[in-house]
Amino acid sequence: MQVHWNCVIAGVRFLHIASSVFLSVCAAAHAELAGAAVIISG
């Protein structure tokens, strides 16, 4: 059972880190797209 909980904790940490990275990448891409849109429209 202890091994099971270690796996669960590791999985939760991995998902948390992965989601944080994913959001960071999406935010960066969104900022670049917004900047490009301003340049194009301006």
N, C-alpha and C positions, 0 to 999 in steps of 0.2 A: 504494500500500500504506500509505503514511503517513496518507493521508486515512482509510483504512479503520480504522486503529488509533485515530485521533482519535475516530471515530464510536463505536467499541467502548468507549473510555474514557468518553466523554460518556454513553453509554447506561448503563454500570455505575454512574457517579456518580448519574445520574438515578434509577435503580432503588434505589440505597442511600438517597438522600434521601427518595424516595417511601415506601419501606418504613419509614423512621424516623418520618415524619409519620404514616403509617397506624398504627403501633404506639402512637404518642403519643395519637392520637385514640381508639383502642380502649381504651387504659389509662384515659383520662379518662372515657370513656363507662362503662367497667366500674366505676370508682370511684363514679360518680354512681348507677348502678343498685344497687350494693352499699349505698350510703348510703340510698337510697330504700327498699330492702328492710328495712334495720335500722329505719327510721322506721315502716314499715308493720307489721312484726312486733312492734316494741316498743310 
